[in-house]
Amino acid sequence: MATVLSVSGSPSATSRTARLLRHLDARLTAQGHEVIPLDVRTIPAEALLGADFGHPAITEASALFDRADASVIGTPVYKAAYSGLLKSLLDLLPQYGLTGKTVLPLATGGSTAHVLAIDYALRPVLSSMGAAHIVQGWFTLDKDITVGDDGTLTVAPGPAEALAQVVDRFSEALGSRTALLAAAG
Ligand SMILES: Cc1cc2nc3c(=O)[nH]c(=O)nc-3n(C[C@H](O)[C@H](O)[C@H](O)COP(=O)(O)O)c2cc1C
């Protein structure tokens, strides 16, 4: 199956976005994909903010994008768009760093006013980087994601069902693409 890089762009140490992604990673893993988690907040700030293209953490992140067949790109909505942290990494990747990749964009936010942030803000960036196929994304309200004292994540039933569907469609798209590439030799 496919290798999927699952990227959380939240700077928060208690990020709901990151927890949601790790929860969805398990679903992709169960479907046979190799999932590599990447939390952008673990990359040294001086590399991201100093545009240090040669920093080992940046070259390593870039190599992960290169190796993956696909990416889940998750971000909290900040000021009606993606987080600056996510953009600081994307800005250091090659101009067409998503060429040939299938991408699932996901966002969490506090207001339905910004439910379209994926489509008007994130999707154009991913497209400009050459993504071959950006599947339907999903915006989840932060109040629908709860984390128990033991760290267990619960997503409200409606959004949980919708997320499962977008993940399954992403997984199907990966399956078709892998089959096509295998057929092409
Ligand atoms: C600096 C900041 C700006 C935010 N701006 C927005 C916004 O414009 N629209 C929105 O719906 N939510 C906004 N939020 C709420 C977050 O998107 C939301 O709580 C999200 O789930 C946080 O994800 P995280 O826990 O992964 O960081 C903002 C939060 C912060 C801290």
The ligand as an ORCA input file, in Angstrom:
! r2SCAN-3c Opt
* xyz 0 1
  C      -3.957     32.493     17.544
  C      -5.252     31.771     17.275
  C      -6.033     32.173     16.222
  C      -7.221     31.499     15.942
  N      -7.979     31.926     14.877
  C      -9.100     31.241     14.553
  C      -9.883     31.634     13.428
  O      -9.608     32.612     12.747
  N     -10.971     30.878     13.114
  C     -11.338     29.788     13.848
  O     -12.332     29.128     13.502
  N     -10.620     29.400     14.933
  C      -9.523     30.104     15.307
  N      -8.770     29.711     16.386
  C      -9.186     28.509     17.158
  C      -8.364     27.294     16.747
  O      -8.324     27.128     15.346
  C      -8.935     26.005     17.314
  O      -9.076     26.091     18.719
  C      -8.088     24.813     16.932
  O      -8.810     23.614     17.150
  C      -6.790     24.745     17.716
  O      -6.089     23.608     17.284
  P      -4.828     23.033     18.091
  O      -5.315     22.593     19.447
  O      -4.381     21.915     17.250
  O      -3.813     24.121     18.159
  C      -7.609     30.383     16.715
  C      -6.804     29.996     17.796
  C      -5.643     30.668     18.072
  C      -4.777     30.224     19.237
*
